[in-house]
Amino acid sequence: MAFVVNTAKTLRTHWKKSTFGFCLAVYGVKYVNNKHNDNLLRREYCDEARKYGHEKIELGHRPRRVTVFLNPAAREGKARKLFEKTAAPILYVAGIEVNVVATEYEGQVKNFMTVLDTEDTDAVIVAGGDGTLLEAVTGFLRKEDRDFSENIPLGVIPLGKTNRFSKILFGPDLDEVKMIAEAAIAVVRAVTKKVDVIKFDGGEGKTIYSLCGLEVGAYRDAEDRKSKYWYFGPLKHRWTYVRTAMKDWPPVINAQVSYLEANEENMAGEDEVVGKKKNSGQSWSFFNFLFRRNQRDAKWEAEQKAKEEERRKEEAAQMVTSDVATVEMTVTTSTLVDSEAPLKSLQMGLGPSDPGKMDVIREGSRRMKERGFSMGSPDDQRLLAKKIHIEPKEEEERWFNIDGEAFEAMPVDITLLRNKLNFFCPQPQPATS
């Protein structure tokens, strides 16, 4: 009893140290508990992956082979540790042959993609942030080998800070370890789905392929600047938008925008329709195979080119051109904003031309709390388009943000490539009655 009384007196006498020690102990217990739960979660996913590793391989077949492009610089140099601790064990115990390629400089993934062949790998996995994924997708679709993009699926291991596309694919509410584990087990399960791609063509070979879209304007510029205000600690996000309101006003961008309004007719699956026409127009015979097949193919291709050229002229005549002055401009796909959207097309958002300073600050605060994917503000003017041409007007330097990466603003043509890539995705949930 005397020990308890003396201890209580000591704690009361040194109440500041006692309070600090108590808080430190609570934090330590919570930290250890979280680490323990993370290890249990990793073990659970490895147990599931091990079942796939125990499956028998038919005679003459080999284990699945995947190529992982790992950006060790992602997440401030922690990416390799995150990959090796969570994702790699799941892939290995599943019996997959994993070839890890660590990138050393920007643009290296695109260079690797040019030499990668279907015989080298069964899948390509991108382990890094948004920039690494953008590089991989761009290199993937720049390849002249069309069979490669059609037959080789893509996977993503989210090791960056924002991981936009991964949050769309696996959900925004997963913590770090669970999202990485979900992404790895998706590769093991080999469940894929078709994903739309946005093509940005700046001419002269400056083509970028995006999964999320483009942002330009005051809000995106504020997000890019917030790291400069690190000395504000947790308040740096709010101060970023306050500082934006203190600068030259209004912070609008000026551009000329041309677009072809989307409708069910012009957004129909043209590739599928053309493929059916081609297949139905060719009846195979040995005589045609020896003598006339090449001639018929050449004639069919000439007819299709003529129809394509005529269609382009018609669409050019239907393009709507207008000058815009807006605080923010966004371009994404309608299905990313709303998965149940009846029309799959590009979606352009235009913010107000003369917003109030408090409106900008309030909108910035709202975006800080938002967890799911979104572009622009709820009150933005939105329109659906098949193709878009943006030509910035300002003489001052302006930057486009495409999938979280900055590119110098220039005239650009934007089109939607529907169902262009196969991505590993979570298993569909069974319908509940």
C-alpha positions in Angstrom: 0.0 0.0 0.0 2.9 2.3 0.8 4.3 1.7 -2.7 1.1 2.8 -4.3 0.8 5.9 -2.2 4.5 6.9 -2.9 4.0 6.3 -6.6 0.9 8.5 -6.6 2.7 11.3 -4.8 5.6 11.1 -7.2 3.3 11.2 -10.3 1.5 14.2 -8.8 4.7 16.0 -7.9 6.1 15.5 -11.4 2.8 15.8 -13.2 4.4 17.2 -16.4 6.8 14.3 -16.8 4.1 11.9 -15.9 1.7 13.3 -18.5 4.4 13.2 -21.1 5.4 9.6 -20.2 1.7 8.5 -20.2 1.2 10.0 -23.7 4.4 8.4 -24.9 3.3 5.0 -23.5 -0.1 5.2 -25.2 1.5 6.1 -28.5 4.0 3.2 -28.2 1.2 0.7 -27.4 -0.8 2.0 -30.4 2.2 1.8 -32.7 3.1 -1.7 -31.7 -0.5 -2.8 -32.0 -0.8 -1.3 -35.5 2.4 -3.1 -36.6 1.1 -6.3 -35.2 -2.2 -5.9 -37.1 -0.3 -5.1 -40.3 1.7 -8.3 -40.0 -1.4 -10.3 -39.4 -2.9 -8.7 -42.5 0.2 -9.6 -44.6 0.0 -13.2 -43.3 -3.6 -13.4 -44.3 -2.9 -12.3 -47.9 0.1 -14.6 -48.1 -2.0 -17.6 -47.0 -4.4 -16.9 -49.9 -1.6 -16.5 -52.4 -0.1 -19.8 -51.2 -3.2 -21.6 -52.4 -2.5 -20.4 -55.9 1.2 -21.4 -55.5 0.1 -25.0 -54.7 -1.9 -25.4 -57.9 -0.4 -27.9 -60.3 1.0 -26.7 -63.6 0.1 -28.7 -66.7 2.9 -30.5 -68.6 4.6 -28.2 -71.1 3.5 -25.0 -69.3 5.6 -22.7 -67.1 4.8 -20.5 -64.1 3.4 -17.1 -64.7 6.1 -14.5 -65.4 5.6 -10.8 -64.4 7.9 -7.8 -64.9 7.8 -5.3 -62.1 9.0 -1.7 -62.7 9.9 -0.5 -59.3 10.6 3.2 -58.6 12.7 3.1 -55.4 12.6 6.9 -55.1 8.8 7.0 -54.6 7.4 7.9 -51.2 10.7 9.7 -50.3 12.8 6.6 -50.9 10.6 4.2 -48.9 9.1 2.5 -52.0 11.5 -0.4 -52.1 11.0 -1.3 -48.5 7.2 -1.1 -48.8 7.3 -3.4 -51.9 9.7 -6.0 -50.4 7.8 -6.1 -47.1 4.2 -6.4 -48.4 3.8 -6.9 -52.1 6.8 -9.1 -53.0 6.0 -12.0 -50.5 2.5 -12.3 -51.9 3.8 -12.6 -55.5 6.5 -15.1 -54.6 4.4 -17.5 -52.5 1.9 -17.6 -55.3 4.6 -19.3 -57.5 5.0 -16.3 -59.9 8.3 -15.7 -61.5 9.0 -12.0 -60.6 11.5 -10.0 -62.5 12.1 -6.7 -60.7 13.5 -3.8 -62.7 14.5 -0.8 -60.5 14.4 2.5 -62.3 17.2 5.0 -62.0 16.0 8.1 -63.9 12.9 9.7 -65.2 11.7 8.2 -68.6 13.5 4.9 -68.1 10.2 2.9 -67.9 9.2 4.2 -71.3 12.5 3.1 -72.8 12.2 -0.4 -71.3 8.7 -0.7 -72.8 10.0 -0.3 -76.3 12.1 -3.5 -76.0 9.7 -5.6 -73.9 8.0 -8.4 -75.8 5.1 -10.8 -75.2 7.6 -13.6 -74.9 9.4 -11.9 -72.1 6.5 -11.5 -69.7 2.9 -12.4 -69.0 2.1 -9.1 -67.2 3.6 -5.7 -66.4 3.4 -4.4 -62.8 4.1 -0.8 -62.0 5.3 -0.3 -58.4 5.6 3.4 -57.7 3.5 6.6 -57.7 1.4 8.4 -60.3 4.4 9.5 -62.3 5.8 6.0 -62.8 2.3 4.7 -63.8 1.9 7.6 -66.3 5.3 6.7 -67.8 4.4 3.0 -68.1 1.1 3.6 -69.7 2.6 6.0 -72.2 5.4 3.6 -73.1 2.9 0.8 -73.2 0.7 2.5 -75.8 3.5 4.0 -77.8 4.7 0.5 -78.7 4.0 -0.4 -82.4 3.2 -4.0 -81.4 -0.6 -3.8 -81.0 -0.7 -7.4 -79.7 1.3 -6.4 -76.7 -1.2 -3.9 -75.3 -4.1 -6.2 -76.1 -2.6 -9.4 -74.6 -0.4 -8.2 -71.7 -2.3 -6.9 -68.6 -1.1 -4.1 -66.4 -1.0 -4.1 -62.6 -0.2 -1.3 -60.2 1.3 -1.5 -56.7 0.6 1.9 -55.1 3.8 3.2 -53.5 3.5 6.9 -54.1 1.9 9.7 -52.1 -1.4 10.3 -53.9 -2.0 7.0 -55.9 -5.0 8.5 -57.7 -5.7 5.6 -60.0 -5.1 3.0 -57.3 -7.7 4.6 -55.2 -10.2 4.5 -58.1 -9.3 0.9 -58.7 -9.3 -0.5 -55.1 -11.2 2.2 -53.2 -10.2 5.4 -51.3 -10.7 4.1 -47.8 -7.9 1.4 -47.6 -4.9 2.1 -45.4 -1.4 1.8 -46.9 -0.6 -1.8 -46.1 -4.0 -3.1 -47.1 -4.0 -1.2 -50.4 -0.6 -2.6 -51.4 -1.7 -6.1 -50.4 -4.9 -5.8 -52.3 -3.0 -4.6 -55.4 -0.6 -7.6 -55.1 -3.3 -10.2 -54.6 -5.2 -8.8 -57.6 -2.2 -9.8 -59.7 -2.2 -13.3 -58.2 -6.0 -13.7 -58.8 -5.5 -12.6 -62.4 -8.9 -10.8 -62.5 -8.8 -8.0 -65.1 -11.1 -5.3 -66.5 -10.9 -3.0 -69.4 -9.9 0.6 -68.7 -10.3 3.8 -70.7 -7.3 5.9 -71.6 -7.1 9.6 -72.4 -4.7 10.6 -75.2 -3.0 14.0 -75.1 -1.4 14.8 -78.4 0.8 17.9 -78.5 2.2 17.2 -82.0 5.8 16.5 -82.9 5.7 13.2 -81.1 4.7 14.7 -77.8 2.0 12.2 -76.9 1.0 11.3 -73.4 -1.5 8.6 -72.3 -3.4 9.3 -69.1 -5.7 7.3 -66.8 -7.2 10.1 -64.8 -7.0 13.3 -66.7 -5.9 16.9 -66.8 -6.1 19.8 -64.4 -5.0 23.4 -64.8 -5.8 26.5 -62.8 -5.6 28.1 -59.4 -6.5 25.0 -57.3 -3.9 22.8 -59.0 -1.2 25.5 -58.7 -2.0 25.8 -55.0 -1.6 22.1 -54.4 1.8 22.2 -56.2 2.9 25.0 -53.9 1.8 23.6 -50.5 5.1 21.8 -49.9 6.8 25.2 -49.8 4.9 26.1 -46.7 6.1 23.1 -44.6 6.9 25.4 -41.7 3.1 25.8 -41.1 2.9 22.1 -40.2 -0.7 20.7 -40.4 -2.0 24.1 -41.4 0.1 24.3 -44.6 -2.9 23.1 -46.7 -5.2 25.8 -45.5 -2.5 28.5 -45.7 -1.9 27.5 -49.4 -5.4 28.6 -50.4 -5.3 31.7 -48.1 -2.0 32.7 -49.9 -3.7 32.1 -53.3 -6.4 34.6 -52.4 -3.8 37.1 -51.5 -2.1 37.0 -54.9 -3.1 38.7 -58.2 -6.9 38.4 -58.5 -8.7 36.8 -60.2 -6.4 33.9 -60.8 -8.0 32.9 -64.2 -6.5 31.1 -67.2 -7.4 32.1 -70.7 -7.6 29.6 -73.5 -9.4 28.8 -76.7 -11.3 25.6 -76.5 -12.7 23.6 -79.4 -14.8 20.5 -78.8 -17.1 18.0 -80.5 -20.1 17.4 -78.3 -20.6 13.7 -77.5 -23.7 11.7 -78.2 -24.6 8.1 -78.5 -24.1 8.0 -82.2 -20.5 9.4 -82.4 -19.4 7.6 -79.2 -20.4 4.2 -80.5 -17.7 1.6 -80.4 -16.2 2.3 -83.8 -13.3 -0.1 -83.5 -15.7 -3.0 -82.8 -18.0 -2.0 -85.6 -15.1 -1.7 -88.1 -13.7 -5.1 -87.0 -17.1 -6.8 -87.6 -17.3 -5.2 -91.0 -13.9 -6.4 -91.9 -14.5 -10.0 -90.7 -17.9 -10.2 -92.4 -16.5 -8.9 -95.7 -13.8 -11.6 -95.9 -14.8 -15.2 -96.8 -11.9 -17.5 -96.6 -11.0 -19.9 -99.4 -7.8 -21.6 -100.5 -7.9 -19.7 -103.9 -8.4 -16.3 -102.1 -5.6 -17.2 -99.7 -3.2 -17.8 -102.5 -4.1 -15.1 -105.0 -6.7 -12.5 -103.9 -6.5 -12.1 -100.1 -3.9 -9.4 -100.2 -5.7 -7.5 -102.9 -9.0 -7.6 -100.9 -7.2 -6.5 -97.8 -5.7 -3.5 -99.6 -9.0 -2.6 -101.1 -10.8 -2.8 -97.8 -8.1 -0.7 -96.0 -8.4 2.0 -98.8 -12.2 2.1 -98.3 -11.8 2.4 -94.6 -9.3 5.2 -94.9 -11.6 7.1 -97.2 -14.5 6.7 -94.8 -12.3 7.8 -91.9 -11.2 10.9 -93.8 -14.8 11.8 -94.6 -15.8 11.3 -91.0 -13.0 13.6 -89.8 -14.1 16.3 -92.1 -17.7 16.1 -90.9 -16.5 16.2 -87.2 -14.3 19.2 -87.9 -17.3 21.1 -89.3 -19.3 20.2 -86.1 -16.6 21.4 -83.7 -17.6 24.2 -81.3 -15.0 26.9 -80.6 -15.1 29.4 -77.8 -12.8 31.6 -75.7 -12.8 30.7 -72.0 -11.6 32.5 -68.9 -11.8 30.3 -65.8 -10.3 29.7 -62.4 -9.9 26.0 -63.3 -10.2 23.7 -66.2 -10.4 19.9 -65.9 -10.6 17.0 -68.4 -11.4 13.5 -67.4 -13.7 10.6 -68.4 -17.4 10.5 -67.5 -17.0 7.0 -66.1 -14.4 8.0 -63.6 -16.7 10.7 -62.2 -19.7 8.4 -62.3 -19.2 4.6 -63.0 -22.9 4.4 -64.0 -22.7 7.2 -66.5 -24.9 6.3 -69.5 -22.5 7.9 -72.0 -18.8 7.0 -72.0 -16.9 10.1 -73.2 -14.6 12.9 -72.2 -15.9 15.3 -69.6 -14.6 18.8 -69.4 -15.2 21.0 -66.4 -15.0 24.8 -66.3 -14.9 26.8 -63.1 -16.2 30.4 -62.6 -14.4 33.3 -64.3 -14.6 35.7 -61.3 -14.8 33.7 -58.1 -14.8 35.3 -54.7 -11.8 35.0 -52.5 -13.7 33.3 -49.7 -15.2 30.9 -52.2 -11.7 29.8 -53.3 -10.6 29.3 -49.6 -13.8 27.3 -48.8 -13.4 25.2 -51.9 -9.8 24.4 -51.0 -10.9 23.3 -47.5 -13.6 21.1 -49.0 -11.0 19.4 -51.2 -8.8 18.7 -48.3 -11.5 16.6 -46.7 -12.5 14.7 -49.9 -11.2 11.1 -50.1 -12.6 9.8 -53.3 -11.6 10.7 -56.8 -12.9 14.0 -58.2 -11.9 16.8 -60.5 -13.1 20.3 -60.2 -15.9 21.7 -58.0 -19.5 20.5 -57.8 -20.7 23.8 -59.2 -18.4 23.7 -62.3 -19.9 23.9 -65.8 -19.6 20.4 -67.3 -19.9 19.2 -70.8 -19.4 15.8 -72.5 -17.2 15.7 -75.6 -15.8 13.2 -78.0 -12.7 15.2 -78.7 -11.2 18.5 -77.3 -8.6 20.9 -78.5 -7.1 23.3 -75.9 -4.9 26.3 -76.9 -3.6 28.4 -74.0 -3.6 32.1 -74.7 -1.4 33.5 -71.9 2.1 34.7 -72.5 3.1 33.8 -68.9 4.3 30.3 -68.2 1.5 27.9 -67.4 1.6 24.2 -66.6 -0.8 21.3 -67.3 -1.1 18.7 -64.5 -1.7 15.3 -66.1 -2.2 12.4 -63.6 -0.3 14.4 -61.0 2.7 15.2 -63.2 3.5 18.8 -64.5 3.8 19.4 -68.2 4.4 22.8 -70.0 1.1 24.1 -71.3 0.8 24.0 -75.1 -1.9 23.4 -77.7 -3.1 19.9 -77.3 -5.7 17.5 -78.9 -7.5 15.3 -76.4 -9.3 12.1 -77.3 -10.7 9.1 -75.5 -9.4 5.6 -76.2 -12.2 3.3 -74.9 -11.4 -0.1 -73.3 -7.7 0.3 -74.3 -5.9 -1.5 -71.5 -6.4 -4.5 -69.3 -5.8 -3.8 -65.6 -5.7 -6.3 -62.7 -8.6 -5.4 -60.4 -10.3 -6.6 -57.2 -12.6 -9.6 -57.5 -16.2 -8.5 -58.1 -18.3 -8.7 -55.0 -21.2 -11.3 -55.1 -24.6 -9.7 -55.5 -26.6 -9.5 -52.3 -30.3 -10.3 -52.5 
